[in-house]
Amino acid sequence: MSSTTGEKKSSKSEKPRVGIAHIYASYNNTIIIITDLSGAETVARVSGGMVVKADRDKPSAWAAMQAAAKAAKLALERGIKIVHVKVRAPGGYGPKTPGPGAAPAIKALVRAGLQIATIEDVTPIPTDTIRKPGGRRGRRV
């Protein structure tokens, strides 16, 4: 029996939308950006500084969890159910390891209801080295 009223088919046949969660975790802040699969359209952008009042709390694990939960909520509202996570540290001449908010942010994305397909480290690491700013005698204060 076919329906002519224009009913939608069951949601089981629809594929869930997939996105990319870019997590930039430095020792000063944590930034979570969720985009579509091409990376061109930003779905959600939240940082640790947007969810806390004091500047000293921006790099904390709690701020990263709150920011990730907020970003995940926005992504779920826009229909994204599955994300590929790309974790980035400052890199270059800065630290090559992510800050204290990276792991709690990933945990918060899962708790908010997003499914994680892959976790990848995309920290820019120079093949030789990069010269640190400040000159030969360093930064003179």
C-alpha positions in Angstrom: 0.0 0.0 0.0 1.6 3.2 -1.1 1.0 6.5 0.6 0.3 9.6 -1.5 0.5 12.0 1.4 4.2 12.5 1.0 5.4 10.7 4.1 9.1 10.2 4.7 10.5 6.7 4.7 11.9 5.4 8.0 15.0 7.0 9.3 16.8 3.6 9.3 17.4 3.9 5.6 19.0 7.4 5.9 22.7 7.5 6.5 23.9 9.5 9.5 25.9 12.7 8.6 29.6 12.5 9.2 31.8 15.4 10.3 35.4 16.2 11.4 36.2 17.5 14.9 39.3 19.6 14.9 40.7 19.9 18.4 43.6 22.4 18.9 45.0 21.9 22.4 47.8 24.2 23.4 49.0 25.1 26.9 47.0 28.3 26.8 43.6 27.3 25.4 41.6 24.5 23.8 39.7 25.1 20.6 37.1 22.7 19.2 35.9 23.2 15.6 33.4 20.7 14.0 33.1 20.9 10.3 31.4 18.8 7.6 33.3 16.0 5.9 34.9 18.3 3.3 36.0 20.8 6.0 34.6 23.7 4.1 31.4 24.3 6.2 31.9 25.0 9.9 29.1 23.5 12.0 30.3 24.5 15.5 33.3 26.5 16.9 33.8 26.7 20.7 36.9 27.4 22.7 37.8 27.1 26.4 37.8 30.8 26.8 34.1 31.0 25.7 32.9 28.8 28.6 35.0 30.2 31.5 35.3 33.6 33.1 38.9 33.7 34.3 41.8 33.6 31.8 43.8 31.1 34.0 41.0 28.5 33.5 41.1 28.5 29.7 43.6 25.6 29.3 42.0 23.5 32.0 40.5 20.1 31.4 37.1 21.2 32.7 37.0 24.1 30.2 37.8 21.7 27.4 35.1 19.3 28.5 32.5 22.1 28.6 33.6 23.4 25.2 33.4 20.0 23.6 30.0 19.3 25.1 28.7 22.6 23.7 30.2 21.9 20.3 28.8 18.4 20.2 25.3 19.7 21.1 25.5 22.2 18.2 26.7 19.4 15.8 23.9 17.0 16.9 21.3 19.7 16.3 22.6 20.1 12.7 22.4 16.3 12.1 26.0 15.2 12.5 26.2 11.9 14.4 29.7 10.5 13.5 33.0 12.5 13.7 36.6 11.9 12.8 38.7 13.5 15.4 41.9 15.4 14.5 44.0 16.5 17.5 46.6 19.2 16.9 49.3 20.7 19.2 51.1 24.0 18.4 54.0 22.2 16.7 56.7 23.9 14.7 59.1 25.4 17.3 56.4 25.1 20.0 55.5 22.0 22.0 54.8 18.8 19.9 52.4 17.3 22.5 48.8 18.4 22.9 47.8 20.4 25.9 45.9 19.2 29.0 42.5 19.6 27.3 42.8 17.2 24.4 41.8 13.9 26.1 39.0 15.4 28.1 37.6 17.0 25.0 37.4 13.7 23.2 35.8 12.1 26.2 33.2 14.8 26.3 32.4 14.4 22.6 31.6 10.7 23.3 29.5 11.5 26.4 27.5 14.1 24.5 26.3 11.4 22.0 28.7 11.6 19.0 30.2 8.4 17.6 34.0 8.6 17.0 35.2 6.9 13.9 39.0 7.7 14.0 41.4 9.8 16.1 44.4 11.2 14.3 47.3 13.5 15.4 47.8 16.3 12.9 50.4 18.3 14.7 52.7 20.1 12.2 56.2 18.6 12.8 59.1 20.1 10.7 61.2 17.5 8.8 64.5 19.3 9.7 64.0 22.1 12.3 62.6 25.6 12.4 64.5 28.5 13.9 63.0 29.7 17.1 62.1 33.5 17.2 64.2 35.8 19.3 67.5 35.8 17.5 70.9 34.4 18.5 71.0 35.9 22.0 67.3 35.2 22.8 64.5 37.4 23.8 65.8 40.3 25.9 63.2 41.5 28.4 
